[in-house]
Amino acid sequence: MNQSRLSWDEYFMKMAFLVAERSTCLRHHVGALVVKEKKVLATGYNGAGAGIKDCTETGCIRDRLKIKSGEHQEICSAIHAEQNAIIQCALCGGQISGATLYCTHSPCIICAKMIVNAEISTVICCRAYAEDAFLKLFEEAGIHYRSMPIPSLNISQKA
């Protein structure tokens, strides 16, 4: 048995952290993957919608207004990573029901509601978001949630 081989969870979570590098949010870089039967259906990262100026161009309105993380999400033009991943599945026709969502951060309540209605069955995260209201919703909806340690983000290369 190859002890150095990544587990599937480490593999997909490591990809979520790579996807997060595309983020245009100045506060948090968040990445998400929708996976079904060990195949990536879609990815998403947080940032402004297509064709909309993002925080790297305009600065962070939430910082200017001193808004705490998890509060008044409607002020921000960013779409969350989980939302973008679900939208990409819809645009590309991916069958999301029963899938697993890997995300660098736990979801806000708005994303949690979308996850429930998308019929995602499992959510795996590494970092905690500012709120945890999603836990009760997931429990009621029967969505399996767990946190895992951040995988090594180094890329190992064999000779």
N, C-alpha and C positions, 0 to 999 in steps of 0.2 A: 504494500500500500504506500502511495506517495504522500508522505506527511506534509510536504511543502505546497501541495496543491490547494488552492482556495476552495472553500465550501461554496455552494451556490449562493447562499445569502451574502457571503463576503464579496463574491464576484459581482453580483447585481448592485450591492450597496456601493462598492468601489466605483461602479459605473455612474451611480447617482451623484457621487461627489465630483466626478469628471464633468457631468452635465451641468452641475452647479456653477462651474467655471464660466459658463455663458451668461450668467445672471448679470442684469444691469442695475440691480438694487444696490444702493450704497450701504445699507444696513446689514443685510443677510444675503449670502449666496446660498440658494436652496435648489436642489435638484431632485427630480422624481423619475421613476421608471414604472411602467405598467408591464408586468410580466405574466405570461400564461404558458403553462407547460414548458417551462424553461426557455421561452422565446420572448424577446423584448417586442412588445406591441407598439410602444411609444415612449418618448421621453418628454420632459418639460422642465423648464427653469423659470424662476420668477423674474419678471420684467414687464415693461409696458407692452401694450398690444401692438400688433403689426401696424407700422406706419405712424405710430404715436411716439413723440419725443420721450425719452426715458431720463432717469435721474442722472446718468452720466453726462447728459447734455444740459439738463435744467437744474440740477441739484435736487436734493431731497426735501420735498415740501413738508414731510413729517418732521424732519429735523428742524426746519425753519419755524414750524408751529409748536415744537417741543411736545409732540404726540408720542406717547409710550407705545412700545411694541404690543400688538394685540388689540389696540383701541382705535376706533374710528377708521376702519379699513377703507371706507368709501372715499376718504380724502386722497388716497394714493392711486396713481394710474396703473400700478403694477398688477399683473395677473399672477396668482400664486403658481408655484411649480406643479402642484397636484392638479390644479385647474387646467393648466396648459397640457399636461399629459393626457388628461381625460378628453380635452378638446381635440388633441391630435388623434386619439383613437377614433373619435367621431368623424373627423375629416377623412381619415384613411380607411374607415370601415372595419376597424379592429373590434372583434367580439370581446368586450371587456368583462362581461359577467363571469364571476368566479375567479377573476385574476387576482394577483398580488401586487400591491403598490409598495415599492421601496422608495423611501424619501429620507433625505438627510435630516429633516426636522419633523417633529410631530405636527399634525394638522391643526389649523384654526377651526372653529366651529362651522364656518361657511364651507370650507373644503371638506370637512367631515360629512356635512349634509350631501354634498355632491358625490362623495365616495359611497355613501349609503345608496343613493339613487342610481349610481352606476353599477350597483351590485358587485362591487369589489369585495372579495371574501376575506382578505388578509392585508394588514398594513404593518410594515416593518420600518422602524425609524431608528436613528442614532442620537439625535439631539432633541431636547425638549423645547417647544415653542413657549411663548409667554402665558398661554392658557391651557387648561386641560379639560375643558367642557366636553371635548370630543369623546372622552372615555365613557361617560354615561351613555351617550348616543350610540357608540359602537357596541357597548354591552347589550343595549336594548335591541339593536339591529342584528346581533349575532355576528358581528365582524370581529375576527381574531386580530388582536393588536399585541405587538411586542416590540421592545426596544432591544437593540444589540449594540455592542461596542463599535466604535468607529474602526473600520478595518485599516490595516496599514495602507497608506496612500502612496507608498513607493511602488514603482514598477520594477519587478525583478526580471532580470534577463539571464537566461542560461547561455553558457558558452557554446 
